[in-house]
Amino acid sequence: LPLLAILDQATQRVFSVSLPMKGLGHQYNAAVVTKLIKILGHQHSVLKTDTERSLVALRTAVQQQLPNLSFEDATKGESQTNGPIESAVGRLQAQARTLKSALEFNYELAIPPRHPILCWLVDYCGTLLSRFQRGADGRTPYERSTGKAWKIKLPEFGECILYQPLKGERERGKLEAKFEKG
């Protein structure tokens, strides 16, 4: 399962995304990176990556969509040049292990390494770290990035919840339940 982590060094906001395949083998990869850079508001910034071929191909595709974005290679053999993202990846991995362990415990099952739920889990890890992990200044990365605090409560990952389908999605009689499990 190829994973991509994106870190905004200024705010410490982190995104984690599971990709269908490495590099440019899929249009989704460049589209999702472009979207996340736009969400951060950094179309005129520097994107720093290591020199792995798949990442170089991906950043070239992103540069075609965001021509004002410049690139910088992390220095090979100098681990400190990649320190901030390596730290973020470590936090994401720890969060993923915790969520996976809780999910397995709550549903009394073992989740295999290629299970589709892991794609959602990886994305949720970045959301949790960005919206709830407070820094030394007492603010979350989401707060630093948007200027406002996240106020909506989120369910535990994998929690079964009741939701109301959108109008027109399902025909119901007047006596049938309006909510479904999800």
N, C-alpha and C positions, 0 to 999 in steps of 0.2 A: 504494500500500500504506500505509494509515494506521497509524502507529506511536504508541505511548504509552510514555512513560518515567515511572517513579515513583521518587522518591528519598526515603529517610528521612534527614533532615538530621542527626539525632543520630548515627547509625552510618555514614552514607554508603552504606548498602546500596541498590542500584539494581536495578530490574526493568525490562525492556524487553519489550513485548508488541506483536505485530502484530494489528490488529483487522480484522474483515471490512468495516467501514465506519465513517465518522466519526459521532460523537454517539450518539444512542439508536436508530439504525436497526436495531440488533440487540441482543437480550437479553444476548448473551455479553459485551458491553462492560461493562455495569454489574456483571455477575456476576464477571468477572475482576478488576475494580478492588476490589470488596468483598472477594474472597478474598485479594488481596494485602495489603490493609490489615489484615485479620485475621491473616495470617501475621506481619506486623510487630508485631502486638499493640497497634495504635493506634486502637481503636474510640472512644476518648474524647479525640481529638486534633484538631488543626487541619489541614485539607487546603487547601493553597494552590494556586490555579490562575490562569491568565490568563483574560481575559473573552471568549475565543472562544466563539461560540454553541454549538458542538458540545461543548465542555468544560463549559460551564454546564449544559447538558442532562444530560450524563453525571454530573456531581457531584450534581445534584438527584435523580437516580435512586439514586445511592449513598447519599445522605442518607436516603432512604426506607427503605433496608435497614439503615442504621447511624444511628439518630436522635441518638446522643450525639456524632456527629462534627460539628464546626463548620467553617465555610469562611471563607477569606480570599482576596480578589482581589489579584493582583499589581498594583501601581500601573502604569497605562498610561504609557508613555514613560520609565519609570524602569527601565533594564535591570538595575540592581544588585539590584532586588527579586527578579528571577528568576535571578540569577547562579549559585547552586548547581545548579539543574536544567539551565541552559544549559551549564554545564561538564560535567555528567553526560552530556547529549545529545552533546556533542562527543566525549567518551571512547567512548560507545557507537558513534557513527558511525565513529570511527577503528578500533575493534575489528571492526566489521562489514566495513569495507573490507579489513582484513587477512585475516579469515576467508574472505571471498569470493575474494580474490586467491589464497589458498592452495588453496582448493577448485578453482578454475579451473586452477591450475598442476598440481595432483596428478592431475586427471582429464583434462587437456588439452582443455578445452572452455570456451566462453563462456556465462555464465549470464545469460539475459535478465532485465530488471527485474521482470517479473511471474511469475517462476518460483516454484512452491510451496516450494522449499527455502529461499527467503529468509525465509519466516515462521519456520521453525525456527532459522535463523541469527540472526535478531533476538532471539529468546528466549534463545539460548545466549550472546549477548554480555553480557547482564545477569548471567547466571549466572557467567560467567568473571570479570567485573569485581568482583562481590560476593564471590566465594570465593577469589580469588587475588591481587588487587591490594592490596598492603600500604600502609597509611598511615604518617604520621610516627611514630605510636606503635608501629609494627611489627606491628600487628594488621590483619586483613582486615575489611571491613564485615560479613561473615558471622559472624566471631568476635565482633565488638562486639555484634551483634544477638542471637546465640544463646548466647554465653558459651563456645563450644567451637570448636575449629579443624575445618576440613573436611579429612578424611583420605583420602577415596576418590579414586583416580586416575581422571581422565576421559579418554576417547579424544579424538583430534583431531576437530574438526568434519568430518563427512562421511566419516570413516574407516570402512571396511568391517570389521565385527567378526563373530565367531561368537557366536550366542546359542542357548540351549536353550529351545524353546517350552514353555509351561506344560502340565502334564498335561491330557490331554483335548482339547487344541487340534488335535492332528494324530495320526492313527492311523499307526503305523509297525510294520513287521516287525522282528524281532529283529536282523536283519543290516543294517538301514538306519541311516544316520547319525543321531545324536541331536541334532546341532547344525545350525543353518542360518545362512546369511550374511544380514547385515542392515546 
